[in-house]
Amino acid sequence: MANTVSVPTPRPGAPAGRHKPQARSHERRDHRAALFFILPALLGFAVFYLWPTIRGVYLSFTDHSLLAPPEWSGAANYVKLIGDGSFWRSLAVTLEYVVINISVQTIVAIVLAVMMHRLTKSSLLRGVLLLPYLVASVVVALVWYWMADYTLGVVNQVIGWIGLEPLGFFGEEHLVIPTIALVNVWKHMGYTALLIFAGLQAIPRSLYEAASVDGSTEWRSFWRITLPLLRPVLAMVLVITVIGSFQIFDTVAVTTQGGPADASKVIYYYIFEKAFSQFDFGYASAMGVALIAILAGVSLLQMRLLRAGESDLS
């Protein structure tokens, strides 16, 4: 006769297992520890980002200067903004800068990233590419401003050796925005290239090997494999660079101050001028809120058009 083993049944109302309360206790302790480490960043975000944003939105509905307390004016600042030709002109100048900066920077960064991925993966080379990004923007602007000086700059000396006439890079209306854009391309292209390089490393090598077996050239593989699989990374890079490009200020502030003839007065410099030169903080806040809305719309449009949430890697 086979031995039978009786399994005790739990008493009605008894806990299913003693480990569950203990697990919940550990989970609560983990949450408290996580909150403790996150709290400094949350406080910094609230003090330096959230509160200034809320106050800026409030001030955009007021008539406010340093000499008097804010007075509620409703939507007057936004009505004034619609009819302000200087605002739309500065926005057009900013768009010109964004188009030149984004197009050149993205193309150069993709070329550098592909070269690093296909030819060399030297850490030293990556460090050298990142060096300009680590230099302060004001320092970069001043160095290039001196190098591109009309009479003493090394750039115009090289142009003279070639036999061409010197150029007023920061002094001619049709050259100033392309010059500022190329200066910032030089500063940021290494960082952008490293972001794209990280995306290239996620593409399986076997795809290129299979394409090579099928007779695909390097150029065809780039268009059929590399670019489609880089779409999520490129979407992120474009959103970051577009937002950063709209915020161009320091290079203009230390080189041209919006000149010549307002040819380089970008939207951030116009907001700064209104706030800290004319002390019209209410109107400057309204322009800032309008810029936030523009950037949010552009970013959402980019994410939708580039299908940033999708990936062909599966």
Backbone torsions as a table, in degrees:
resi	resn	phi	psi	omega
1	MET	NA	129.8	-175.9
2	ALA	-73.1	142.9	176.6
3	ASN	-75.0	139.1	177.9
4	THR	-111.7	141.5	179.1
5	VAL	-112.1	123.1	-180.0
6	SER	-88.3	132.8	178.6
7	VAL	-101.2	121.2	-178.5
8	PRO	-67.3	135.8	177.6
9	THR	-91.5	140.8	-179.2
10	PRO	-66.4	147.2	178.3
11	ARG	-67.2	145.4	177.6
12	PRO	-57.9	133.1	179.2
13	GLY	87.1	-8.2	179.7
14	ALA	-77.1	149.4	-179.9
15	PRO	-64.4	147.2	-178.3
16	ALA	-66.1	-27.1	178.6
17	GLY	-170.1	145.6	-176.7
18	ARG	-73.2	-15.8	-175.2
19	HIS	-75.5	-21.2	-175.6
20	LYS	-67.4	-48.9	176.2
21	PRO	-59.3	-38.0	179.6
22	GLN	-65.9	-39.1	178.5
23	ALA	-64.3	-41.0	178.9
24	ARG	-64.8	-35.6	178.0
25	SER	-65.0	-43.7	177.0
26	HIS	-62.5	-38.8	-179.2
27	GLU	-64.9	-41.6	178.5
28	ARG	-63.9	-40.3	178.5
29	ARG	-64.8	-38.9	177.9
30	ASP	-64.2	-40.1	179.0
31	HIS	-64.5	-41.2	178.8
32	ARG	-65.2	-40.6	178.8
33	ALA	-65.5	-41.6	178.3
34	ALA	-62.8	-42.8	179.1
35	LEU	-63.5	-36.7	179.2
36	PHE	-61.9	-40.7	-179.1
37	PHE	-77.5	-29.9	-178.5
38	ILE	-81.3	-24.8	-172.8
39	LEU	-54.4	-45.4	178.5
40	PRO	-58.2	-41.7	178.7
41	ALA	-66.3	-39.7	178.5
42	LEU	-64.3	-41.0	177.9
43	LEU	-63.6	-43.6	178.1
44	GLY	-61.9	-41.1	178.5
45	PHE	-63.7	-43.5	-178.5
46	ALA	-66.2	-40.7	-175.4
47	VAL	-76.5	-43.2	-171.5
48	PHE	-98.7	-12.5	-178.2
49	TYR	-124.3	-56.3	-173.2
50	LEU	-66.6	-52.2	-178.7
51	TRP	-63.9	-46.0	175.9
52	PRO	-59.0	-35.6	178.5
53	THR	-65.7	-45.9	179.3
54	ILE	-62.3	-43.8	-179.8
55	ARG	-67.6	-36.5	178.3
56	GLY	-63.4	-41.4	177.4
57	VAL	-63.2	-40.9	177.5
58	TYR	-63.2	-46.3	-178.1
59	LEU	-64.7	-25.7	-179.8
60	SER	-66.3	-16.1	177.5
61	PHE	-103.0	17.5	-177.7
62	THR	-128.7	165.4	169.6
63	ASP	-104.4	105.8	-168.5
64	HIS	-134.7	133.9	171.7
65	SER	-137.8	174.0	-179.3
66	LEU	-68.7	-22.1	-173.1
67	LEU	-90.6	-7.5	-177.7
68	ALA	-147.1	151.9	177.4
69	PRO	-68.8	159.2	-179.6
70	PRO	-61.6	138.0	174.8
71	GLU	-119.9	127.0	-176.4
72	TRP	-61.4	127.4	-179.8
73	SER	-125.7	5.2	179.0
74	GLY	66.7	-136.2	-176.8
75	ALA	-91.2	18.5	-176.2
76	ALA	-60.8	-39.2	-179.7
77	ASN	-65.1	-36.3	-179.3
78	TYR	-74.0	-34.3	174.1
79	VAL	-65.1	-42.1	177.0
80	LYS	-62.8	-36.7	-178.2
81	LEU	-64.5	-39.2	-178.7
82	ILE	-61.9	-36.4	-178.7
83	GLY	-96.5	9.3	-178.3
84	ASP	-88.3	105.5	180.0
85	GLY	-64.6	-32.3	180.0
86	SER	-66.0	-35.7	178.0
87	PHE	-63.9	-47.1	-178.5
88	TRP	-68.8	-33.4	176.8
89	ARG	-66.5	-42.8	178.8
90	SER	-67.0	-33.3	176.4
91	LEU	-67.0	-38.6	177.2
92	ALA	-65.5	-40.2	177.1
93	VAL	-62.7	-41.7	178.6
94	THR	-63.4	-41.8	178.8
95	LEU	-63.0	-39.6	176.5
96	GLU	-60.3	-44.9	177.8
97	TYR	-61.8	-44.7	-177.9
98	VAL	-61.1	-45.2	-178.3
99	VAL	-61.9	-47.1	-179.6
100	ILE	-65.3	-46.8	-176.3
101	ASN	-63.7	-47.5	-175.6
102	ILE	-67.6	-45.5	-176.7
103	SER	-64.5	-48.6	-178.4
104	VAL	-68.2	-45.9	-177.2
105	GLN	-62.8	-41.8	-178.5
106	THR	-66.0	-44.8	-179.6
107	ILE	-63.2	-47.5	-179.5
108	VAL	-63.4	-41.1	-178.5
109	ALA	-65.8	-39.6	178.2
110	ILE	-63.9	-43.6	179.2
111	VAL	-61.1	-45.9	-180.0
112	LEU	-63.9	-41.9	-178.8
113	ALA	-65.2	-43.1	179.5
114	VAL	-65.2	-39.2	178.3
115	MET	-64.2	-41.7	177.5
116	MET	-64.4	-37.8	-176.2
117	HIS	-74.4	-38.8	-173.9
118	ARG	-92.1	-29.4	-173.5
119	LEU	-105.8	-44.6	-176.9
120	THR	-151.7	148.6	176.1
121	LYS	-122.6	36.4	-177.3
122	SER	-65.8	127.7	176.5
123	SER	-66.8	-32.4	178.2
124	LEU	-63.0	-42.6	179.2
125	LEU	-63.3	-41.3	178.2
126	ARG	-63.2	-39.4	177.8
127	GLY	-64.6	-40.2	178.3
128	VAL	-64.4	-41.5	179.0
129	LEU	-63.1	-31.8	-175.9
130	LEU	-83.7	-14.8	-175.8
131	LEU	-56.0	-48.1	179.7
132	PRO	-58.2	-33.5	-179.5
133	TYR	-67.2	-27.9	-177.9
134	LEU	-81.5	-13.0	178.4
135	VAL	-82.3	140.6	-179.6
136	ALA	-59.5	142.7	-177.1
137	SER	-60.9	-36.4	179.1
138	VAL	-64.3	-41.6	179.1
139	VAL	-64.4	-45.0	178.6
140	VAL	-59.6	-44.6	-178.9
141	ALA	-62.9	-44.0	-179.0
142	LEU	-66.6	-41.4	-179.6
143	VAL	-62.0	-47.0	179.6
144	TRP	-69.6	-30.4	176.6
145	TYR	-63.4	-42.1	177.3
146	TRP	-71.7	-39.6	-179.6
147	MET	-65.7	-31.1	-178.5
148	ALA	-97.2	14.5	179.0
149	ASP	-58.6	144.5	-173.3
150	TYR	-64.1	-38.8	-174.7
151	THR	-103.0	-39.2	-172.8
152	LEU	-110.0	-7.7	-175.1
153	GLY	-69.7	142.9	-178.9
154	VAL	-65.5	-29.9	-179.8
155	VAL	-64.3	-44.6	179.4
156	ASN	-72.9	-26.3	174.2
157	GLN	-66.0	-41.7	177.4
158	VAL	-65.0	-40.2	177.1
159	ILE	-61.6	-39.1	177.4
160	GLY	-64.9	-38.0	178.2
161	TRP	-63.2	-33.2	179.1
162	ILE	-70.4	-22.8	-179.5
163	GLY	105.9	11.9	-179.8
164	LEU	-102.0	163.6	178.0
165	GLU	-76.2	144.8	177.9
166	PRO	-64.8	154.0	-176.8
167	LEU	-116.6	142.1	175.2
168	GLY	-89.8	79.3	-172.6
169	PHE	-56.7	-44.7	-179.3
170	PHE	-99.3	3.0	-175.9
171	GLY	-116.3	-3.9	179.3
172	GLU	-111.9	137.0	-172.4
173	GLU	-59.5	-38.9	-175.7
174	HIS	-83.0	-7.7	-178.6
175	LEU	-109.1	-19.6	-168.4
176	VAL	-66.4	-45.8	-178.8
177	ILE	-68.3	-45.9	174.4
178	PRO	-57.9	-36.1	178.7
179	THR	-65.6	-47.7	179.0
180	ILE	-61.6	-39.7	179.4
181	ALA	-63.8	-43.0	-178.6
182	LEU	-69.4	-33.2	175.2
183	VAL	-61.1	-43.4	-179.7
184	ASN	-75.7	-26.1	171.2
185	VAL	-62.4	-45.2	179.1
186	TRP	-59.2	-38.4	-177.5
187	LYS	-72.5	-40.2	-169.0
188	HIS	-102.1	-9.3	-172.3
189	MET	-65.2	-32.4	179.2
190	GLY	-65.6	-43.5	178.4
191	TYR	-63.7	-44.9	178.7
192	THR	-63.4	-39.6	179.2
193	ALA	-63.1	-38.0	179.8
194	LEU	-68.6	-35.2	175.6
195	LEU	-63.2	-44.5	179.4
196	ILE	-68.5	-36.6	177.6
197	PHE	-60.6	-39.3	176.7
198	ALA	-62.8	-38.3	176.7
199	GLY	-67.0	-36.0	178.9
200	LEU	-64.5	-34.6	-179.0
201	GLN	-68.3	-19.4	178.9
202	ALA	-82.9	-9.5	179.6
203	ILE	-82.4	124.4	-178.0
204	PRO	-60.0	135.1	179.1
205	ARG	-64.6	-26.8	-177.0
206	SER	-62.8	-28.3	179.1
207	LEU	-64.9	-41.3	178.6
208	TYR	-69.4	-36.9	179.4
209	GLU	-66.1	-41.0	178.2
210	ALA	-65.6	-39.9	178.3
211	ALA	-65.4	-37.2	178.1
212	SER	-65.3	-39.1	177.8
213	VAL	-63.4	-35.7	179.5
214	ASP	-78.2	0.7	177.3
215	GLY	90.3	14.9	-179.9
216	SER	-74.3	139.3	176.4
217	THR	-83.3	168.3	178.1
218	GLU	-59.9	-41.8	-178.5
219	TRP	-64.7	-43.4	179.7
220	ARG	-67.7	-39.3	177.9
221	SER	-63.3	-35.4	178.8
222	PHE	-62.8	-44.5	-176.9
223	TRP	-77.8	-32.4	-175.0
224	ARG	-92.9	-23.9	-176.3
225	ILE	-116.8	-56.3	-171.0
226	THR	-63.8	-56.5	-175.8
227	LEU	-62.5	-45.7	178.5
228	PRO	-60.8	-39.6	-178.3
229	LEU	-77.4	-15.7	177.6
230	LEU	-87.6	-1.0	-172.4
231	ARG	-54.4	-47.8	179.0
232	PRO	-61.3	-39.8	179.6
233	VAL	-67.8	-44.1	179.4
234	LEU	-63.3	-36.0	177.2
235	ALA	-62.5	-45.3	178.4
236	MET	-62.6	-45.1	-179.1
237	VAL	-62.1	-42.5	-178.8
238	LEU	-67.0	-39.8	178.1
239	VAL	-62.9	-45.5	-179.9
240	ILE	-62.5	-46.6	-175.9
241	THR	-71.1	-34.4	177.8
242	VAL	-66.2	-46.0	178.2
243	ILE	-61.4	-44.5	178.7
244	GLY	-64.6	-35.8	-179.4
245	SER	-68.6	-38.2	177.1
246	PHE	-64.8	-21.0	-178.0
247	GLN	-93.9	15.8	179.7
248	ILE	-59.5	125.6	-179.8
249	PHE	-148.2	-52.2	-169.6
250	ASP	-61.7	-40.9	-179.8
251	THR	-62.8	-41.0	178.3
252	VAL	-68.6	-41.2	-175.1
253	ALA	-64.0	-35.4	-175.7
254	VAL	-96.4	-4.5	-178.7
255	THR	-116.5	-61.3	-171.0
256	THR	-109.8	-17.5	-174.8
257	GLN	50.8	37.4	177.3
258	GLY	91.3	-10.1	-178.2
259	GLY	-88.0	-177.3	-8.8
260	PRO	-77.4	140.2	177.9
261	ALA	54.1	42.9	178.5
262	ASP	62.5	17.9	-178.4
263	ALA	-70.2	-20.0	178.9
264	SER	-120.9	19.3	178.7
265	LYS	-79.2	91.4	179.3
266	VAL	-77.9	169.7	-172.2
267	ILE	-63.5	-37.3	180.0
268	TYR	-66.7	-38.5	179.9
269	TYR	-69.9	-34.8	177.4
270	TYR	-66.4	-40.5	176.3
271	ILE	-62.8	-44.7	177.8
272	PHE	-59.4	-42.5	-179.1
273	GLU	-62.9	-45.4	179.5
274	LYS	-63.6	-40.3	-174.8
275	ALA	-77.3	-47.1	-168.2
276	PHE	-109.1	-5.6	172.4
277	SER	-107.1	-40.9	179.8
278	GLN	-103.0	-5.2	176.3
279	PHE	56.2	33.0	175.8
280	ASP	-98.5	75.6	-173.3
281	PHE	-69.2	-31.4	179.4
282	GLY	-64.7	-47.1	-179.8
283	TYR	-69.6	-38.0	176.9
284	ALA	-62.6	-39.1	177.3
285	SER	-64.9	-38.2	178.5
286	ALA	-63.4	-40.3	177.0
287	MET	-65.8	-37.2	177.4
288	GLY	-63.8	-42.3	177.8
289	VAL	-64.5	-40.8	177.8
290	ALA	-62.4	-38.5	178.9
291	LEU	-66.7	-39.0	176.4
292	ILE	-60.1	-43.3	179.9
293	ALA	-64.4	-40.7	179.0
294	ILE	-63.4	-45.6	-178.8
295	LEU	-65.3	-39.2	177.9
296	ALA	-63.0	-43.6	179.1
297	GLY	-64.8	-42.9	179.4
298	VAL	-64.1	-41.7	-179.0
299	SER	-65.2	-44.2	178.5
300	LEU	-63.5	-39.5	178.7
301	LEU	-64.4	-41.8	177.7
302	GLN	-61.7	-47.1	-178.4
303	MET	-61.3	-36.9	-178.9
304	ARG	-73.3	-45.9	-177.3
305	LEU	-67.3	-36.4	-178.6
306	LEU	-88.5	-2.1	-178.7
307	ARG	49.1	55.6	-172.5
308	ALA	-63.3	-26.1	-178.7
309	GLY	-83.2	-0.1	-178.9
310	GLU	-110.4	154.0	177.9
311	SER	-140.0	142.1	178.0
312	ASP	-84.6	-5.3	178.0
313	LEU	-83.3	114.4	-179.6
314	SER	-151.2	NA	NA
